[in-house]
Amino acid sequence: MAGKNYDIKDPSLAEMGRQRIEWASREMPVVRLIRERFAKEKPLKGVRVSACLHVTTETANLALALKDAGAQLVLCASNPLSTQDDVAAALVDFGIPTNAIKGEDDKTYYRHINTALDNQPQLTVDDGADLVTTLHTRRRDLLKNVIGGTEETTTGVIRLRSMEKAGKLSYPIIAVNDAKTKFLFDNRYGTGQSTLDGITRATNVLWAGKKVVVCGYGWCGHGIALRARGMGAHVIIAEVEPVRALEAVMDGFSVMPLKEAAAIGDIFITVTGDKNVIDRAHFRVMKDGAILANSGHFNVEINIPALEKLAKGKRRIRSYVDEYTLADGRRIYLLGEGRLINLAAAEGHPASVMDMSFANQALCLEYLAQNRGKLKQAVYSVPEDIDQEVARLKLNAMGIAIDKLTPEQKKYLTSWEEGT
């Protein structure tokens, strides 16, 4: 397959992938409705789209919606361990060039990104901003073609806002991660469930009675802590922001410095978007058998090089579980090579919650195409009407009706004359 605009592990897996994509579609009614409209209206007809996303059944349903919208889409993986090889095969079978192989090395990973960029994109779709940063560094000749882009995750939005602040961002990007119908649901309920799912599949650990240390109490941390408590774990939060730490206390969790938590924790989960959150000083005090997992986008939250240097021995004891033996005999277990555990060892977020995230992606790409040349080189929030429309469609699909304001109530909320 070398030299083609796709690169997958095994084309014979396509039928299995098709069936799983169909299964996910059952739980993605909003994307399905958007896809039906896109197929009629073709809002992205002829538009070249390069997407760097986790190649999963949910992503496949977004990709098919963009294809039906008329987009010329080329897809690559946003994480070396998150690809579902049968899905990648099915997408190629559907006519969507896909560059993704589960377990690919860094060289292959960036080769795949460059293949996607060879599409000379007018729109970019990213999850972590690796495609965007590659475009802004090694492929700057392609920037003149770009109308705009979207970003899926917190880590990517942080990188893009840094680029904007430094005056390095060359086209408008919508932060899909910051939509209410994304972070309040995908980050909280999706990450919460899928992270515990990944750790459970990798270890078969019993959560009840375990001391679980969650590093970071953003929306993803909220979800993980909530689900771990629901499984009977004693949850400890480590935070650096006072307001979030205070919120964790008020939510009923223990809060303490990570150095203290490191000595008593059984399972550690990083979800901060930052680097070396769990570091050498923490490894030195962890008890024998401590389990480390990351649910942040990049594999830098746990200082793996420091752990490698401290260890006198390392072995793969079961799939996605590496045992590090320290000089004093203590064993520390790292899951999924420190990469996103919910995608490395499990299937990522449930399709039902990704339905809203990818509905935002699809509608924001349509918005960018419609507003070509009207937006500044900046990071934008999802337009409020798109956010509300996604919520409305999701409620309708769930068979749930809500109230509407009366004309009198609308007038009251926009006036200032009435009081006591």
Residue pairs with C-beta under 8 A, 6 or more apart in sequence:
1 7
1 8
4 97
5 74
5 97
5 99
5 115
5 118
5 119
6 92
6 97
6 98
6 99
6 115
7 98
7 99
7 100
7 101
7 108
7 111
7 112
7 115
8 85
8 88
8 89
8 92
8 98
8 99
8 100
8 101
9 85
9 88
9 89
9 101
9 102
10 85
10 89
11 89
11 92
11 93
12 89
13 85
13 86
13 88
13 89
13 90
14 86
14 89
14 90
14 92
14 93
15 90
16 86
16 89
16 90
17 57
17 60
17 84
17 85
17 86
17 87
17 88
17 89
17 90
17 91
17 93
18 90
18 93
18 94
20 57
20 84
20 86
20 87
20 90
21 57
21 60
21 61
21 64
21 87
21 90
23 57
23 351
24 57
24 58
24 60
24 61
24 351
25 31
25 32
25 61
25 351
26 351
27 350
27 351
27 352
27 355
28 58
28 61
28 351
28 352
28 354
28 355
28 358
29 355
29 393
29 394
29 397
30 355
30 356
30 359
30 390
30 393
30 394
30 397
31 61
31 62
31 65
31 355
31 358
31 359
31 362
32 61
33 393
33 397
34 65
34 359
34 362
34 363
34 393
35 61
35 64
35 65
35 68
35 69
35 362
38 44
38 65
38 66
38 68
38 69
38 70
38 362
38 366
39 68
39 69
41 69
42 69
42 70
43 69
43 70
43 366
43 369
43 370
44 66
44 69
44 70
44 71
44 123
44 365
44 366
44 369
45 69
45 70
45 71
46 70
46 72
47 70
47 71
47 72
47 122
47 123
47 147
47 369
48 71
48 72
48 119
48 120
48 121
48 122
48 123
48 145
49 66
49 71
49 72
49 73
49 74
49 119
49 121
49 122
49 123
49 124
49 125
49 365
50 73
50 74
50 76
50 116
50 117
50 119
50 121
50 123
50 124
50 125
50 131
51 63
51 66
51 73
51 74
51 75
51 76
51 116
51 124
51 125
51 126
51 131
52 75
52 76
52 77
52 78
52 113
52 116
52 124
52 125
52 126
52 127
52 128
52 130
52 131
53 59
53 62
53 75
53 77
53 78
53 125
53 126
53 127
53 152
54 77
54 78
54 79
54 82
54 83
54 127
54 343
54 348
55 75
55 77
55 82
55 83
55 84
55 87
55 88
55 91
55 98
55 100
56 82
56 84
56 87
56 343
56 347
56 348
57 84
57 87
57 347
57 351
58 348
58 349
58 351
58 354
58 355
58 358
59 75
59 87
59 354
59 358
60 87
60 90
60 91
60 94
61 351
61 358
62 358
62 361
62 362
63 73
63 75
63 91
63 94
63 96
64 94
64 96
65 358
65 362
66 73
66 362
66 365
67 73
67 94
67 95
67 96
69 362
69 366
71 123
71 365
72 119
73 96
73 97
73 119
74 96
74 97
74 98
74 99
74 115
74 116
74 118
74 119
75 91
75 96
75 97
75 98
75 99
75 100
75 116
76 98
76 99
76 100
76 112
76 113
76 115
76 116
76 131
77 83
77 99
77 100
77 101
77 104
77 109
77 112
78 126
78 127
78 128
78 130
78 131
79 127
79 128
79 297
79 339
79 340
79 343
79 344
80 102
80 103
80 104
80 105
80 106
80 108
80 109
80 339
81 102
81 103
81 336
81 337
81 339
81 340
81 343
81 344
82 102
82 339
82 340
82 343
82 344
82 348
83 100
83 101
83 102
83 104
84 102
84 347
85 100
85 101
85 102
88 98
88 100
88 101
91 98
92 98
97 115
97 119
99 111
99 112
99 113
99 115
99 116
100 112
101 108
104 112
110 134
113 130
113 131
113 134
114 134
114 138
114 139
116 131
117 131
117 134
117 135
117 139
117 142
120 142
120 145
121 135
121 142
121 145
121 146
122 145
122 146
122 147
123 146
123 147
123 148
123 149
123 150
123 365
123 368
123 369
124 131
124 132
124 135
124 146
124 148
124 149
124 150
124 173
125 149
125 150
125 152
125 361
125 365
126 132
126 149
126 150
126 151
126 152
126 156
127 151
127 152
127 153
127 156
127 297
128 152
128 153
128 155
128 156
128 159
128 297
128 298
129 151
129 155
129 156
129 159
129 160
132 149
132 151
132 156
132 159
132 160
132 163
132 173
133 159
133 163
135 142
135 143
135 146
136 143
136 163
136 168
136 169
136 170
143 170
143 171
146 170
146 171
147 171
147 368
147 369
147 372
147 373
148 171
148 172
148 173
148 174
148 368
148 371
148 372
148 375
149 171
149 172
149 173
149 174
149 368
150 173
150 174
150 175
150 176
150 361
150 364
150 365
150 368
151 157
151 160
151 173
151 174
151 175
151 176
151 177
151 379
152 176
152 177
152 357
152 361
153 177
153 297
154 177
154 183
154 187
154 218
154 220
154 273
154 297
155 273
155 296
155 297
155 298
156 177
156 297
157 175
157 177
157 178
157 379
158 273
160 169
160 173
160 175
160 379
161 379
163 169
164 377
164 378
164 379
169 377
169 378
169 379
170 377
171 377
172 368
172 375
172 376
172 377
172 378
172 379
172 380
173 378
173 379
173 380
174 364
174 367
174 368
174 379
174 380
174 381
174 382
175 379
175 380
175 381
175 382
176 182
176 357
176 360
176 361
176 364
176 382
177 183
177 187
178 381
178 382
179 357
179 360
179 381
179 382
179 386
179 387
179 390
180 387
180 391
181 356
181 357
181 359
181 360
181 387
181 390
181 391
181 394
182 356
182 357
182 360
182 382
183 219
184 219
185 353
185 356
185 357
186 349
186 353
186 354
186 356
186 357
187 218
187 219
187 220
187 222
187 223
188 219
188 220
188 222
188 223
188 226
189 223
189 353
190 223
190 348
190 349
190 350
190 353
190 354
190 357
191 219
191 220
191 223
191 224
191 271
191 295
191 342
191 349
192 220
192 222
192 223
192 224
192 225
192 226
192 227
193 223
193 227
193 349
193 350
194 342
194 343
194 346
194 347
194 348
194 349
194 350
195 220
195 223
195 224
195 227
195 269
195 271
195 293
195 295
195 341
195 342
196 207
196 224
196 227
196 228
196 231
197 342
197 346
197 347
198 293
198 295
198 335
198 336
198 340
198 341
198 342
198 343
198 344
198 345
198 346
199 205
199 267
199 269
199 291
199 293
199 335
199 341
199 345
200 207
201 320
201 345
201 346
202 293
202 318
202 319
202 320
202 321
202 335
202 336
202 341
202 345
203 291
203 318
203 321
203 333
203 335
205 267
205 291
207 228
207 231
207 232
207 233
208 231
208 232
208 233
209 232
209 233
209 234
210 233
210 234
210 266
210 267
211 233
211 234
211 236
211 264
211 265
211 266
211 267
212 225
212 228
212 233
212 234
212 235
212 236
212 265
212 266
212 267
212 268
212 269
213 236
213 237
213 238
213 258
213 261
213 262
213 265
213 267
213 268
213 269
214 221
214 224
214 225
214 228
214 235
214 236
214 237
214 238
214 269
214 271
215 221
215 238
215 258
215 268
215 269
215 270
215 271
215 272
215 277
215 278
215 301
216 238
216 239
216 270
216 271
216 272
216 273
216 277
216 296
217 225
217 237
217 239
217 241
217 244
217 245
217 247
217 248
218 244
218 271
218 272
218 273
220 271
220 295
220 296
221 237
221 244
221 271
221 272
222 251
224 269
224 271
224 295
225 235
225 237
225 248
225 251
225 253
228 235
229 235
229 252
229 253
233 267
234 254
235 253
235 254
236 253
236 254
236 255
236 256
236 261
236 264
236 265
237 245
237 248
237 253
237 254
237 255
238 255
238 256
238 257
238 258
238 261
239 245
239 248
239 255
245 255
248 255
249 255
258 277
258 278
258 282
259 281
259 282
259 285
261 268
262 268
262 278
262 281
262 282
262 283
262 285
262 286
263 285
263 286
263 287
264 287
265 286
265 287
265 290
266 287
266 289
266 290
266 291
267 290
267 291
267 293
268 278
268 290
268 291
268 292
268 293
269 293
269 294
269 295
269 341
270 277
270 278
270 292
270 293
270 294
270 295
270 296
270 301
270 302
271 294
271 295
271 296
271 301
272 296
272 301
273 296
273 297
273 301
274 296
274 301
275 300
275 301
276 300
276 301
276 302
276 303
276 306
277 301
277 302
278 292
278 301
278 302
278 303
279 303
279 306
280 303
280 306
280 310
283 306
283 307
283 310
283 326
283 332
284 310
286 330
286 332
287 330
288 329
288 330
288 331
289 331
289 333
290 332
290 333
291 333
291 335
292 302
292 332
292 333
292 334
292 335
292 338
293 335
293 336
293 341
294 301
294 302
294 335
294 336
294 338
294 339
294 340
294 341
295 340
295 341
295 342
296 340
297 340
299 337
299 338
299 339
300 338
301 338
302 334
302 338
304 334
304 337
304 338
307 324
307 332
307 334
308 314
308 324
310 324
310 326
310 327
311 324
311 325
311 326
311 332
312 325
312 326
312 327
313 324
313 325
314 322
314 323
314 324
314 325
315 322
315 323
316 322
316 323
317 323
317 333
319 345
320 335
320 336
320 337
320 341
320 344
320 345
321 333
321 334
321 335
322 333
322 334
322 335
322 337
323 331
323 332
323 333
324 331
324 332
324 333
324 334
325 331
326 332
335 341
335 344
335 345
336 344
336 345
337 344
342 348
342 349
348 354
349 357
355 394
356 390
356 391
356 394
359 390
359 393
359 394
360 382
360 386
360 387
360 390
363 386
363 389
363 390
364 382
364 383
364 386
367 383
367 386
368 375
395 401
395 402
405 413
412 418
